[in-house]
Amino acid sequence: MTYEDVRRTIAEITAEKLEKDVANIPPDARLREDLGVDSLTAVEIVWEIEEKFGMELPRELETSVRTVKDLVDFVAGKVAAGAANAST
């Protein structure tokens, strides 16, 4: 899975949970301030990401990431690490 695949999937999940068009979820958007993600929605987004990517994310992630790109970078790193571990 490429970085772009991760970015697109997270944008789609975020758009669905916020009932917005995916085009309105730019990478530099701040989750809380720009998109209006509250704590419940943050949990729902994280759960959906965990299900889609088959991974467990730390609970503090819900409060530690600021932008969509921060979230994508974190998940893409975990995906890459998982792929590297699977090939060894």
N, C-alpha and C positions, 0 to 999 in steps of 0.2 A: 504494500500500500504506500503510495507516494504522499509527500507533504500536502500536495494539492488535494488529494483524495480526503485526507484528514480535515483540511480546511473547509472543503465543501460540505462534508458530513456534519461538522460542528456548526457551520452556518445554517444548514438545513434544520438541525435539531433546535438551535436557538430560535430560529424564525418560527418554527412550529409551536414551541412553548410560549412564545410571545405573541403569536397570531399576527406575524408580520410577514411581508414579502422577503424572501431571502436576499434580494437585491438591496434591502435596507439594513443589512447586517455586515457592514464593512469591517475589515480586520482591525482597524485602529479604534473602533467604537469601544468606549468604556462600558462595561456590562451594567453597572449600577447607574451611573450618571447619564449616559447617553441612551441606553436601551431600556432602562427602568427595571432591570432584573432585581427582584426582591429575594429574600432569603429562601422562601419556599420554591420559587422558580429556579433559583440556583441549584437547589437540591434535585429538582426534577431534571434539569439539564445534565447534571453530573450522573444521575442514575441512568439516563438514556445513553449517555456516552459510554458508561460502563457496560451496558447491555450490548450496544452496537459494536464496541471494540473488544469485548470479552476480557476486560481488565478491571481491577479495583483501583479507584483513585482515593487519595487521602482526603478525609473530610475537611481538613483545613484548606484544601484547594478552593472550596466554595467561597472563602473569604480572602484568599491570598492573591488570586489572579485579578487583574484590573481590566484587561482588554480581551477582546475575542482572540487576538493574536497571541497573547500570553497563554490562553487556554489551548489554542492550537499547538503552540510550541511545546507545551508540557506533554500533551497527548501524543504528538508526533514523536517526541523523544522516547516515550514509553513504547510506542509501536516499533520504532527502530531498534530499541534495546531488546524487545521481545523477538524480533526477527533475527537479530544477531545471535541471541541465545539459542534459537531454534535451529540455526544452521551449524552450530558447533557440536 
